[in-house]
Amino acid sequence: MSQLLDIDFAAPNPLSYQRLTMGGLVLIVVALLISAYAWAEYQKTEQMLVEAETKLNTLAPAQKIAPLQTVVETASEAEIQYAREIVTQLSTPWNPLLSALESSSMQNVALLSVEPNRKKQQLVITGQAKNMESALSYIKRLEAIEGLSQVYLLKHQIDQTDPNQPVGFTILAHWTI
């Protein structure tokens, strides 16, 4: 006797109900129940929010806020020029100048003030030296500094009341920025 063979050349779709097992069916039912519960909770929360907003609007009605007006102010030409001068002063490279002056210091010379004038590109240096020779050698050192030109002795004064007779001097130099 021959046995009947059942050959299925086309397998059912993996998502078809024919392949559904009892475990899969239980999972689908649980997922549907959880989704229904989540939807009910969402609806309940949404309803509470609407009630809270209604209560808030009755207690404190919304105030109409006027849109902000943009005010545009224009600066006068004098204010603009003043601002430009400030920016120019702040952007002046002071560090290289002061470092060069520090590096040219001498033992017998003491600087009392350094007054830069950016507009005239001049530098007025006031100091005191032990003697006139020290003051003149300091001027020569300043002439060697890159960025300083036309360095000369503007005035000098020997202090006769001091027993050491120091020389007070003022040096004028042109400063290239």
DRENPA-3360 file (N, C-alpha, C; in nm, 2 decimals, always signed):
BEGIN
1 = MSQLLDID = +0.08/-0.11/+0.00/+0.00/+0.00/+0.00/+0.09/+0.12/+0.00 ~ +0.05/+0.21/-0.07/+0.12/+0.33/-0.08/+0.06/+0.44/+0.00 ~ +0.15/+0.52/+0.06/+0.11/+0.62/+0.15/+0.09/+0.75/+0.07 ~ -0.01/+0.83/+0.10/-0.04/+0.96/+0.04/+0.06/+1.06/+0.09 ~ +0.13/+1.13/+0.01/+0.22/+1.24/+0.05/+0.15/+1.37/+0.03 ~ +0.16/+1.46/+0.13/+0.11/+1.59/+0.12/+0.22/+1.69/+0.10 ~ +0.25/+1.73/-0.02/+0.36/+1.82/-0.05/+0.30/+1.96/-0.07 ~ +0.35/+2.06/+0.01/+0.31/+2.20/+0.00/+0.42/+2.28/-0.05;
9 = FAAPNPLS = +0.41/+2.32/-0.18/+0.52/+2.39/-0.24/+0.52/+2.54/-0.21 ~ +0.41/+2.59/-0.16/+0.39/+2.73/-0.13/+0.36/+2.74/+0.02 ~ +0.45/+2.79/+0.10/+0.43/+2.80/+0.24/+0.34/+2.92/+0.27 ~ +0.26/+2.91/+0.38/+0.17/+3.02/+0.41/+0.26/+3.15/+0.45 ~ +0.20/+3.26/+0.44/+0.26/+3.39/+0.48/+0.29/+3.38/+0.63 ~ +0.41/+3.43/+0.67/+0.44/+3.43/+0.81/+0.35/+3.51/+0.90 ~ +0.28/+3.60/+0.84/+0.19/+3.68/+0.92/+0.04/+3.63/+0.91 ~ +0.02/+3.52/+0.85/-0.12/+3.48/+0.83/-0.17/+3.41/+0.96;
17 = YQRLTMGG = -0.30/+3.41/+0.97/-0.36/+3.35/+1.09/-0.34/+3.20/+1.10 ~ -0.30/+3.14/+0.99/-0.28/+2.99/+1.00/-0.16/+2.96/+1.08 ~ -0.06/+3.05/+1.10/+0.06/+3.02/+1.17/+0.05/+3.07/+1.32 ~ -0.07/+3.13/+1.35/-0.09/+3.18/+1.48/-0.10/+3.07/+1.59 ~ -0.01/+3.09/+1.69/-0.02/+2.99/+1.80/-0.09/+3.05/+1.92 ~ -0.11/+2.97/+2.02/-0.18/+3.02/+2.14/-0.11/+3.13/+2.21 ~ +0.03/+3.11/+2.22/+0.11/+3.22/+2.29/+0.10/+3.35/+2.21 ~ +0.10/+3.34/+2.08/+0.09/+3.47/+2.00/-0.04/+3.53/+2.02;
25 = LVLIVVAL = -0.15/+3.45/+2.02/-0.28/+3.50/+2.04/-0.29/+3.57/+2.18 ~ -0.23/+3.52/+2.28/-0.24/+3.57/+2.42/-0.16/+3.71/+2.41 ~ -0.05/+3.71/+2.35/+0.03/+3.84/+2.34/-0.05/+3.95/+2.27 ~ -0.12/+3.91/+2.16/-0.20/+4.01/+2.09/-0.31/+4.07/+2.18 ~ -0.38/+3.98/+2.25/-0.49/+4.02/+2.34/-0.43/+4.11/+2.45 ~ -0.32/+4.08/+2.51/-0.26/+4.16/+2.62/-0.22/+4.30/+2.56 ~ -0.16/+4.30/+2.44/-0.12/+4.42/+2.38/-0.24/+4.51/+2.36 ~ -0.35/+4.46/+2.31/-0.47/+4.53/+2.29/-0.53/+4.59/+2.42;
33 = LISAYAWA = -0.52/+4.51/+2.52/-0.57/+4.56/+2.65/-0.49/+4.67/+2.71 ~ -0.36/+4.66/+2.69/-0.27/+4.76/+2.74/-0.29/+4.89/+2.66 ~ -0.30/+4.88/+2.53/-0.33/+5.00/+2.44/-0.46/+5.06/+2.48 ~ -0.56/+4.99/+2.51/-0.69/+5.04/+2.55/-0.68/+5.12/+2.68 ~ -0.60/+5.06/+2.78/-0.58/+5.12/+2.91/-0.51/+5.25/+2.89 ~ -0.40/+5.25/+2.81/-0.32/+5.37/+2.79/-0.41/+5.48/+2.72 ~ -0.49/+5.44/+2.63/-0.58/+5.54/+2.56/-0.68/+5.60/+2.66 ~ -0.73/+5.52/+2.75/-0.83/+5.57/+2.85/-0.76/+5.67/+2.94;
41 = EYQKTEQM = -0.64/+5.64/+2.99/-0.56/+5.72/+3.07/-0.53/+5.86/+3.00 ~ -0.49/+5.85/+2.88/-0.46/+5.97/+2.80/-0.59/+6.06/+2.79 ~ -0.70/+6.00/+2.77/-0.83/+6.08/+2.76/-0.86/+6.14/+2.90 ~ -0.84/+6.07/+3.00/-0.86/+6.12/+3.14/-0.77/+6.24/+3.17 ~ -0.64/+6.23/+3.13/-0.54/+6.33/+3.16/-0.58/+6.46/+3.07 ~ -0.62/+6.43/+2.95/-0.66/+6.54/+2.86/-0.78/+6.62/+2.92 ~ -0.87/+6.55/+2.97/-0.99/+6.61/+3.03/-0.95/+6.69/+3.15 ~ -0.86/+6.64/+3.24/-0.81/+6.71/+3.36/-0.74/+6.84/+3.32;
49 = LVEAETKL = -0.67/+6.84/+3.21/-0.60/+6.96/+3.16/-0.70/+7.06/+3.11 ~ -0.80/+7.02/+3.04/-0.90/+7.11/+2.99/-0.97/+7.18/+3.11 ~ -1.00/+7.10/+3.21/-1.07/+7.15/+3.33/-0.98/+7.25/+3.41 ~ -0.85/+7.22/+3.42/-0.76/+7.31/+3.49/-0.75/+7.44/+3.41 ~ -0.74/+7.44/+3.28/-0.73/+7.56/+3.20/-0.85/+7.64/+3.22 ~ -0.97/+7.58/+3.22/-1.09/+7.65/+3.23/-1.10/+7.72/+3.37 ~ -1.06/+7.65/+3.47/-1.06/+7.70/+3.61/-0.96/+7.82/+3.62 ~ -0.85/+7.81/+3.55/-0.74/+7.91/+3.56/-0.80/+8.04/+3.48;
57 = NTLAPAQK = -0.86/+8.02/+3.37/-0.91/+8.13/+3.29/-1.03/+8.20/+3.37 ~ -1.10/+8.13/+3.45/-1.21/+8.20/+3.53/-1.15/+8.27/+3.65 ~ -1.04/+8.22/+3.71/-0.98/+8.29/+3.82/-0.90/+8.41/+3.78 ~ -0.82/+8.39/+3.67/-0.73/+8.50/+3.62/-0.75/+8.51/+3.47 ~ -0.84/+8.59/+3.43/-0.86/+8.60/+3.28/-0.73/+8.65/+3.21 ~ -0.71/+8.60/+3.09/-0.59/+8.63/+3.02/-0.59/+8.78/+2.99 ~ -0.48/+8.84/+3.01/-0.46/+8.98/+2.99/-0.41/+9.00/+2.85 ~ -0.46/+9.10/+2.78/-0.41/+9.12/+2.64/-0.29/+9.20/+2.65;
65 = IAPLQTVV = -0.18/+9.15/+2.60/-0.05/+9.22/+2.60/-0.02/+9.28/+2.47 ~ +0.00/+9.41/+2.47/+0.03/+9.48/+2.35/+0.17/+9.44/+2.30 ~ +0.19/+9.43/+2.17/+0.32/+9.39/+2.11/+0.42/+9.50/+2.14 ~ +0.54/+9.46/+2.17/+0.65/+9.55/+2.20/+0.68/+9.64/+2.08 ~ +0.70/+9.77/+2.10/+0.73/+9.86/+2.00/+0.89/+9.87/+1.99 ~ +0.94/+9.85/+1.88/+1.09/+9.85/+1.86/+1.13/+10.00/+1.84 ~ +1.22/+10.05/+1.92/+1.26/+10.18/+1.91/+1.40/+10.18/+1.86 ~ +1.42/+10.26/+1.75/+1.55/+10.26/+1.68/+1.60/+10.40/+1.71;
73 = ETASEAEI = +1.72/+10.41/+1.77/+1.78/+10.54/+1.80/+1.91/+10.55/+1.71 ~ +1.92/+10.66/+1.66/+2.05/+10.68/+1.58/+2.14/+10.77/+1.66 ~ +2.26/+10.74/+1.65/+2.36/+10.82/+1.72/+2.40/+10.94/+1.64 ~ +2.44/+11.05/+1.71/+2.48/+11.17/+1.64/+2.62/+11.14/+1.58 ~ +2.66/+11.23/+1.49/+2.80/+11.21/+1.43/+2.91/+11.23/+1.54 ~ +2.88/+11.32/+1.64/+2.98/+11.34/+1.74/+3.00/+11.21/+1.83 ~ +2.88/+11.15/+1.86/+2.89/+11.02/+1.94/+2.96/+10.91/+1.86 ~ +2.94/+10.91/+1.73/+3.00/+10.80/+1.65/+3.15/+10.83/+1.65;
81 = QYAREIVT = +3.19/+10.95/+1.63/+3.33/+10.99/+1.63/+3.40/+10.96/+1.76 ~ +3.33/+10.99/+1.87/+3.38/+10.96/+2.00/+3.40/+10.81/+2.02 ~ +3.30/+10.73/+1.98/+3.31/+10.59/+1.99/+3.43/+10.53/+1.91 ~ +3.45/+10.59/+1.79/+3.57/+10.55/+1.71/+3.70/+10.58/+1.78 ~ +3.71/+10.69/+1.84/+3.83/+10.73/+1.91/+3.86/+10.63/+2.03 ~ +3.75/+10.60/+2.10/+3.77/+10.50/+2.21/+3.82/+10.37/+2.15 ~ +3.76/+10.32/+2.05/+3.80/+10.19/+1.99/+3.94/+10.20/+1.94 ~ +3.98/+10.31/+1.88/+4.12/+10.33/+1.84/+4.22/+10.32/+1.96;
89 = QLSTPWNP = +4.18/+10.39/+2.07/+4.27/+10.39/+2.18/+4.28/+10.25/+2.24 ~ +4.16/+10.18/+2.25/+4.17/+10.04/+2.30/+4.24/+9.94/+2.22 ~ +4.24/+9.97/+2.09/+4.31/+9.88/+2.00/+4.46/+9.91/+1.97 ~ +4.51/+10.01/+2.04/+4.65/+10.05/+2.03/+4.74/+9.94/+2.09 ~ +4.84/+9.90/+2.02/+4.93/+9.79/+2.07/+5.02/+9.85/+2.18 ~ +4.98/+9.86/+2.30/+5.06/+9.91/+2.41/+5.17/+9.81/+2.45 ~ +5.14/+9.69/+2.45/+5.24/+9.59/+2.50/+5.37/+9.59/+2.43 ~ +5.38/+9.60/+2.30/+5.51/+9.60/+2.24/+5.59/+9.73/+2.28;
97 = LLSALESS = +5.52/+9.84/+2.29/+5.58/+9.97/+2.32/+5.64/+9.96/+2.46 ~ +5.56/+9.92/+2.56/+5.60/+9.91/+2.70/+5.71/+9.81/+2.72 ~ +5.70/+9.70/+2.65/+5.80/+9.60/+2.66/+5.94/+9.65/+2.61 ~ +5.93/+9.72/+2.49/+6.05/+9.78/+2.44/+6.11/+9.88/+2.54 ~ +6.03/+9.96/+2.60/+6.08/+10.06/+2.70/+6.14/+9.99/+2.82 ~ +6.08/+9.88/+2.86/+6.14/+9.80/+2.98/+6.27/+9.74/+2.94 ~ +6.28/+9.69/+2.82/+6.40/+9.62/+2.78/+6.52/+9.72/+2.76 ~ +6.49/+9.85/+2.74/+6.59/+9.95/+2.72/+6.63/+10.02/+2.85;
105 = SMQNVALL = +6.58/+9.97/+2.96/+6.61/+10.04/+3.09/+6.76/+10.03/+3.12 ~ +6.81/+10.13/+3.19/+6.95/+10.14/+3.23/+6.96/+10.16/+3.38 ~ +7.07/+10.12/+3.44/+7.09/+10.13/+3.58/+7.09/+10.27/+3.64 ~ +7.14/+10.36/+3.57/+7.15/+10.50/+3.62/+7.03/+10.59/+3.57 ~ +6.93/+10.53/+3.51/+6.82/+10.61/+3.46/+6.69/+10.56/+3.52 ~ +6.61/+10.65/+3.56/+6.48/+10.61/+3.62/+6.37/+10.69/+3.54 ~ +6.27/+10.61/+3.49/+6.16/+10.68/+3.42/+6.06/+10.72/+3.52 ~ +6.01/+10.85/+3.50/+5.91/+10.90/+3.59/+5.77/+10.89/+3.52;
113 = SVEPNRKK = +5.76/+10.91/+3.39/+5.63/+10.90/+3.32/+5.66/+10.88/+3.17 ~ +5.56/+10.81/+3.12/+5.55/+10.78/+2.97/+5.42/+10.83/+2.93 ~ +5.42/+10.93/+2.84/+5.29/+10.99/+2.79/+5.28/+10.97/+2.64 ~ +5.21/+10.87/+2.60/+5.19/+10.85/+2.45/+5.07/+10.94/+2.40 ~ +5.09/+10.99/+2.28/+4.99/+11.07/+2.22/+4.96/+11.00/+2.08 ~ +4.85/+10.93/+2.08/+4.82/+10.84/+1.96/+4.79/+10.93/+1.84 ~ +4.72/+11.04/+1.86/+4.69/+11.12/+1.74/+4.81/+11.18/+1.67 ~ +4.90/+11.23/+1.75/+5.03/+11.29/+1.70/+5.13/+11.18/+1.67;
121 = QQLVITGQ = +5.11/+11.06/+1.72/+5.20/+10.95/+1.72/+5.34/+10.99/+1.78 ~ +5.32/+11.05/+1.90/+5.44/+11.09/+1.97/+5.44/+11.03/+2.11 ~ +5.56/+11.02/+2.16/+5.58/+10.96/+2.29/+5.67/+11.06/+2.37 ~ +5.62/+11.11/+2.49/+5.69/+11.19/+2.57/+5.74/+11.11/+2.70 ~ +5.87/+11.10/+2.72/+5.92/+11.03/+2.83/+5.99/+11.12/+2.92 ~ +5.95/+11.12/+3.05/+6.01/+11.20/+3.15/+6.09/+11.11/+3.25 ~ +6.21/+11.15/+3.28/+6.29/+11.07/+3.36/+6.40/+11.14/+3.44 ~ +6.48/+11.07/+3.51/+6.59/+11.13/+3.58/+6.71/+11.04/+3.57;
129 = AKNMESAL = +6.82/+11.10/+3.54/+6.95/+11.02/+3.52/+7.05/+11.07/+3.63 ~ +7.15/+10.98/+3.65/+7.25/+11.01/+3.75/+7.34/+11.13/+3.70 ~ +7.36/+11.13/+3.57/+7.44/+11.24/+3.51/+7.40/+11.26/+3.36 ~ +7.45/+11.36/+3.30/+7.41/+11.39/+3.16/+7.45/+11.28/+3.06 ~ +7.57/+11.22/+3.09/+7.61/+11.11/+3.00/+7.52/+10.99/+3.00 ~ +7.46/+10.96/+3.11/+7.36/+10.85/+3.12/+7.24/+10.88/+3.05 ~ +7.19/+11.01/+3.06/+7.07/+11.05/+2.99/+7.09/+11.04/+2.84 ~ +7.21/+11.08/+2.79/+7.24/+11.08/+2.64/+7.25/+10.93/+2.59;
137 = SYIKRLEA = +7.31/+10.85/+2.67/+7.32/+10.71/+2.63/+7.18/+10.64/+2.63 ~ +7.09/+10.68/+2.72/+6.96/+10.63/+2.72/+6.88/+10.67/+2.59 ~ +6.91/+10.79/+2.55/+6.85/+10.84/+2.42/+6.90/+10.75/+2.31 ~ +7.02/+10.72/+2.31/+7.08/+10.63/+2.20/+7.01/+10.49/+2.20 ~ +6.99/+10.44/+2.32/+6.92/+10.31/+2.34/+6.77/+10.32/+2.28 ~ +6.71/+10.43/+2.31/+6.57/+10.45/+2.26/+6.57/+10.46/+2.10 ~ +6.67/+10.52/+2.05/+6.68/+10.53/+1.90/+6.69/+10.39/+1.83 ~ +6.75/+10.30/+1.91/+6.76/+10.16/+1.85/+6.63/+10.08/+1.86;
145 = IEGLSQVY = +6.53/+10.13/+1.93/+6.41/+10.05/+1.94/+6.33/+10.07/+1.81 ~ +6.29/+9.95/+1.76/+6.20/+9.95/+1.64/+6.07/+10.01/+1.67 ~ +6.02/+10.10/+1.59/+5.89/+10.16/+1.62/+5.91/+10.30/+1.67 ~ +6.03/+10.34/+1.72/+6.06/+10.48/+1.76/+6.15/+10.54/+1.67 ~ +6.12/+10.66/+1.63/+6.21/+10.74/+1.54/+6.22/+10.88/+1.59 ~ +6.31/+10.96/+1.54/+6.33/+11.10/+1.57/+6.33/+11.12/+1.72 ~ +6.41/+11.04/+1.79/+6.42/+11.05/+1.94/+6.52/+11.16/+1.97 ~ +6.47/+11.26/+2.05/+6.57/+11.37/+2.09/+6.53/+11.42/+2.22;
153 = LLKHQIDQ = +6.63/+11.49/+2.28/+6.61/+11.55/+2.41/+6.54/+11.68/+2.40 ~ +6.42/+11.68/+2.46/+6.34/+11.80/+2.45/+6.38/+11.91/+2.55 ~ +6.41/+11.87/+2.67/+6.46/+11.96/+2.77/+6.53/+11.88/+2.88 ~ +6.62/+11.95/+2.95/+6.69/+11.88/+3.07/+6.71/+11.99/+3.17 ~ +6.73/+11.94/+3.29/+6.76/+12.03/+3.40/+6.84/+11.96/+3.51 ~ +6.95/+12.02/+3.55/+7.03/+11.96/+3.65/+6.99/+12.02/+3.79 ~ +6.96/+11.92/+3.88/+6.91/+11.96/+4.01/+7.03/+12.00/+4.10 ~ +7.05/+12.13/+4.12/+7.17/+12.18/+4.19/+7.15/+12.17/+4.34;
161 = TDPNQPVG = +7.03/+12.15/+4.39/+7.00/+12.14/+4.53/+7.04/+12.00/+4.59 ~ +7.03/+11.90/+4.50/+7.07/+11.77/+4.54/+7.22/+11.75/+4.54 ~ +7.28/+11.69/+4.64/+7.43/+11.68/+4.64/+7.48/+11.59/+4.52 ~ +7.40/+11.49/+4.47/+7.44/+11.41/+4.36/+7.42/+11.47/+4.22 ~ +7.34/+11.58/+4.22/+7.31/+11.66/+4.10/+7.26/+11.58/+3.99 ~ +7.14/+11.51/+4.01/+7.08/+11.43/+3.90/+7.03/+11.52/+3.79 ~ +7.01/+11.46/+3.67/+6.97/+11.53/+3.56/+6.82/+11.49/+3.53 ~ +6.73/+11.58/+3.53/+6.59/+11.56/+3.50/+6.58/+11.58/+3.35;
169 = FTILAHWT = +6.51/+11.50/+3.28/+6.51/+11.51/+3.13/+6.37/+11.48/+3.08 ~ +6.34/+11.53/+2.96/+6.22/+11.50/+2.89/+6.26/+11.47/+2.74 ~ +6.22/+11.35/+2.70/+6.25/+11.30/+2.57/+6.13/+11.29/+2.48 ~ +6.14/+11.34/+2.36/+6.03/+11.33/+2.26/+6.07/+11.23/+2.15 ~ +5.98/+11.14/+2.12/+6.01/+11.04/+2.01/+5.88/+11.03/+1.93 ~ +5.90/+11.00/+1.80/+5.79/+10.97/+1.72/+5.77/+10.82/+1.72 ~ +5.64/+10.78/+1.73/+5.61/+10.65/+1.76/+5.53/+10.60/+1.63 ~ +5.58/+10.49/+1.57/+5.51/+10.44/+1.46/+5.43/+10.32/+1.51;
177 = I = +5.30/+10.32/+1.49/+5.21/+10.22/+1.54/+5.19/+10.11/+1.44;
% end
